[in-house]
Amino acid sequence: MPDCLTLAPTADPNVFLAPDGTRRSPPAGWACLPPGDAGLTRRVKQAGPSWAVIEKRGRKAFSKGLWAPRENIEAAKTALEAERATEGYAKKRAAATQRREHAQAVYVVSFEEEVLAFLRFAPRWMDLGRAIARKVTEHATPVGSGTVARTERIPVAERAEAAVIAWMRHQTTAYDSMAIPRIAGKRREVRRELATISRAVLDLHRRDAPHAPAACPLCAHGS
């Protein structure tokens, strides 16, 4: 595949920062292909030289488009549109969609089971545990949700635990209305403190002993 240079954006939409610190502008005859169509982007990269403009925010990277010769972009678009108009392509897309939907359905079921395993509520609180597991799963597993349940960097058991703690932070604490100072590490500190409280609430339901549901921040979500 021809070289694709990765550049960073600047305040000027037509000036980019190269890895060596130099500032570069696209050559004459180049155009920007917006992000969003991976197949088209791949073909343009294969057709000749290109610049991938990537903005980094913390650990995340966001595509700001691919610069390449305009003729390469137009040729790739034409070829891909013709291919996508065929019956064979439509059948392949339908089959791929069906596979993804099946995989998602299987993942939702397995994730809810992992959440239940993490909760491990006592028999007295099992109905509550099932209700919480369902709500956490519904919130965390949709494709594109960006939640920890969608990452593949950690085992699914760890995803389930993190998803429960995150859900409880928003649903059973005052986190969303807190005025947290804009101090480095302060928000992380608050999250740790709330996670400790949430784990204590979970432990309360892992014991087969009664408590007053009206005073429990978790029991209110069991209906």
Buried (B, 14 or more C-beta within 10 A) or exposed (E): EEEBBEBEBEEEEEEBBEEEEEEBEBEEEBBBBEBEBEEBBBBBBEBBBBBBBBEEEEEEEEBBBBBBBBEBBEBBBEEBEEEEEEEEEEEEEEEEEEEEEEEEEEBBEBBBBBBBEBBEBBEEBBEBBBBBBEBBBEBBBBEEEEBBBBEEEEEBEBBBBBBBBBBBBEBBBEBEEEEEEEEEEEBEEBBEEBBEBBBEBBEBBEEEEEEEEEEBBBBEBBE
